[in-house]
Amino acid sequence: MEENKTNGRDEIYSNKVKAGKRTYFFDVKATRSNDYYLTITESKKRFKEDGFTYEKHKIFLYKEDFNKFIDALSNTVNHVKQELMPEVDFAQFDQVHEREEPAEAEASKSSGVDTELKWE
């Protein structure tokens, strides 16, 4: 019998971000005691002789660390934008939906789910 890799912990919410050759998954899952946590998975497609495989790296983030994580990420991104690369117009990267496949863009519109990440 095939083992259930989620151990009965269904995903409550999921969001996918395509970034070049990588895809990031932000998934909310529930513990056995109905507490919630976030997993952030980076997935990279790797080609092999007999086809391809996905290399995955995962971060588990628990509710008590949400604010610390968001603060650290926001501070780090702001440092890069303001101190290291102030000449770059980061607004040019805001056209996320223009780079999506037409079917994906239409699906995200019709799902009613806001897929934009907002860290501030």
C-alpha positions, 0 to 999 in steps of 0.5 A, spaced: 500 500 500 502 506 498 504 511 504 500 517 504 506 522 504 502 528 508 500 524 514 493 526 513 495 533 513 491 536 507 493 543 504 488 548 507 491 553 502 496 553 496 499 559 492 504 558 487 510 563 484 513 561 478 520 564 477 524 562 471 526 555 472 524 555 479 517 554 482 515 556 489 509 553 493 506 557 499 502 552 502 498 552 509 497 545 512 494 543 519 497 539 524 493 534 528 491 538 533 488 543 528 493 548 528 496 551 522 503 552 519 506 554 512 511 550 508 515 554 503 517 549 497 522 551 492 522 546 486 527 546 480 526 541 474 533 537 473 534 533 467 537 526 467 539 521 462 532 517 463 528 524 463 527 529 469 526 529 476 524 535 481 529 537 486 525 540 492 527 544 498 522 546 504 522 550 509 517 549 515 514 556 518 510 556 524 505 561 527 510 564 532 515 565 527 511 569 522 512 576 524 519 575 525 520 571 518 516 577 515 520 582 518 527 579 516 525 578 509 522 585 508 528 588 512 533 584 507 529 586 501 529 593 503 536 593 504 537 590 497 533 595 494 535 601 497 542 600 499 545 595 494 541 597 488 538 604 489 538 605 481 534 599 479 526 600 478 523 594 481 516 596 479 518 594 472 518 587 475 510 588 477 507 585 471 507 578 474 500 576 470 503 578 463 508 573 464 503 567 466 501 563 460 494 565 458 490 559 461 493 560 468 492 567 468 485 566 466 484 561 471 487 565 477 482 570 475 476 566 475 478 562 482 477 569 486 484 568 489 488 573 490 495 570 488 499 577 489 504 576 495 504 582 500 510 583 505 509 590 507 
